[in-house]
Each structure stands twice: as C-alpha cells, then as structure tokens.
Amino acid sequence: QPQQPQQNAPGPVHDKPALARRERRPTLTGLSSIAQAQLLASLDQASQDYEAAAMEQLLQEATRHGVDHAELEGHRQLLRKLQTESFLTSAVEQSLQEVEASCPSRNALQRLQNLSHQLRLLQGDEELARVAERAVQHG
C-alpha cells in the first residue's frame, strides 16, 4: 500500500472487504460483474501507482458503463489532487523518502516516476522533478 501525503491524503479508496461482500450486478450497458471487478482492480492499481492518465481513462470507461458513482468517488478525488502542484510536491517528497530510506520496491519507484512525470506536465517544481527522476534511475 503506498504511503500517501498526510495533509492531502485521499484516505482509503475502497473498503475491499465491503466490496467483496457486495454483490455486483451487470451495469446498464451490460458490463458483467467480473468485468466490473477487473475494471475496479485496474483502477485501484493505477491509483496506488499515481498513474493519472490511466486513472482518467479507466474512470471514463467505468462511467461510460454505469459503474456506481460512489465506487469511483475516491479515485476521482485522487485524480483531482494529482492536478495540483501542492499535492504532487508533497507526494514526491514523501516518495523520495521512501525510495531513499531502503531498498525501494519496484512499485515505489514506479510511483515516484509517475509523480515526477505528472509534476512536469503541470509545469511544477522542475528541480524536484529532476531529483525524483535521478532517484528513480539510481533506485
């Protein structure tokens, strides 16, 4: 589970046990319960990795298929936060600590790379983005 910046942390995106207990029905467009679960699992992974482009695409697909709005709200909130420099700066700094503190996991490095990319897209702190990229390369 990725560590999220404390001040802007979106909180748990999904209560997985609650989702497991909840029976899914096909959506209005006929998306099966298995396909819904796979779509939400992909969205969970994209959110954990801070992959903004993938999140946006998966949220559009889920919305198009009529997936319950409440199940998508946490992801939507995180995507909105990924559009703000303050959240990105905090998330990059926290991820840098995670990567520099120990032998970083592949997920931690991927998360940092995605955050750095998003920071550059927003034309945010270029020096912080460079530091993050160097940490990914040396990780």
C-alpha positions in Angstrom: 0.0 0.0 0.0 1.5 3.3 -1.0 2.1 5.9 1.7 0.1 9.0 0.8 0.9 12.6 1.8 -0.5 13.2 5.2 -2.0 16.7 4.7 -3.8 15.8 1.5 -4.2 12.1 1.8 -7.3 10.9 0.0 -7.9 8.1 2.5 -8.7 4.6 1.6 -10.0 4.5 -2.0 -12.1 1.3 -1.4 -13.1 -0.8 1.6 -12.1 -4.0 -0.1 -13.9 -6.4 2.3 -17.1 -4.4 1.8 -16.6 -4.7 -1.9 -16.1 -8.4 -1.7 -19.4 -8.7 0.3 -21.3 -6.6 -2.1 -23.0 -8.5 -4.9 -22.4 -6.9 -8.3 -25.0 -6.8 -11.0 -24.3 -6.1 -14.6 -24.3 -2.4 -15.4 -26.8 -0.7 -17.6 -24.5 -1.2 -20.6 -24.2 -4.9 -19.8 -20.7 -4.9 -18.2 -20.6 -8.1 -16.3 -19.8 -8.3 -12.6 -16.5 -9.9 -13.3 -15.6 -7.2 -15.8 -16.6 -4.5 -13.3 -14.3 -6.1 -10.6 -11.5 -6.3 -13.1 -12.0 -2.6 -14.1 -12.1 -1.5 -10.5 -9.0 -3.6 -9.7 -7.1 -1.9 -12.6 -8.3 1.5 -11.3 -7.1 0.6 -7.7 -3.7 -0.2 -9.1 -3.5 2.9 -11.2 -4.5 5.0 -8.1 -1.9 3.3 -6.0 0.8 4.0 -8.6 -0.5 7.6 -9.1 -0.9 6.9 -12.9 -3.0 9.9 -13.7 -3.5 9.1 -17.5 -4.5 5.5 -16.8 -6.8 6.7 -14.0 -8.5 9.1 -16.3 -9.1 6.5 -19.0 -10.4 3.9 -16.5 -12.7 6.4 -14.8 -14.1 7.4 -18.2 -14.7 3.7 -19.1 -16.3 3.0 -15.7 -18.6 6.0 -16.0 -19.5 5.0 -19.6 -20.5 1.6 -18.3 -22.5 3.0 -15.4 -20.4 1.7 -12.6 -21.8 3.1 -9.3 -20.6 6.7 -8.7 -19.9 6.0 -5.1 -17.3 3.4 -6.0 -15.5 5.8 -8.2 -15.5 8.9 -6.0 -12.3 8.2 -4.1 -10.5 7.7 -7.4 -12.0 10.9 -8.8 -10.8 12.8 -5.7 -7.3 11.5 -6.1 -7.2 12.3 -9.8 -8.2 15.9 -8.9 -5.4 16.1 -6.3 -2.9 14.8 -8.9 -3.7 18.0 -10.9 -2.5 20.2 -8.0 1.2 21.2 -7.5 0.9 21.2 -3.7 -0.3 17.6 -3.6 2.3 16.5 -6.1 5.1 18.2 -4.3 4.1 16.6 -1.0 3.7 13.1 -2.7 7.0 13.4 -4.4 8.8 14.4 -1.2 7.2 11.5 0.7 8.0 9.0 -2.1 11.6 10.3 -2.2 11.9 9.5 1.5 10.5 6.0 0.9 12.9 5.4 -2.0 16.0 6.7 -0.3 15.3 5.1 3.1 15.7 1.5 2.0 16.0 -0.8 -1.0 13.0 0.6 -2.8 10.3 -1.7 -4.2 9.5 -1.6 -7.9 6.1 -0.1 -7.0 7.7 2.7 -5.0 10.0 3.6 -8.0 7.1 3.4 -10.4 5.0 5.7 -8.1 7.9 8.2 -7.9 8.4 8.2 -11.7 4.6 8.8 -12.3 4.6 11.6 -9.8 7.6 13.2 -11.4 6.0 12.9 -14.8 2.8 14.5 -13.6 4.7 17.3 -11.9 6.4 18.1 -15.2 3.1 18.0 -17.0 1.8 20.7 -14.7 5.0 22.6 -15.1 5.6 22.4 -11.4 8.8 22.4 -9.4 11.3 21.4 -12.2 14.2 20.8 -9.7 12.1 18.5 -7.6 11.0 16.6 -10.7 14.7 16.2 -11.7 15.6 15.0 -8.2 12.8 12.4 -8.4 13.9 11.2 -11.8 17.5 10.8 -10.6 16.3 8.8 -7.6 14.3 6.5 -9.9 17.3 6.0 -12.2 19.6 5.2 -9.2 16.9 3.1 -7.4 
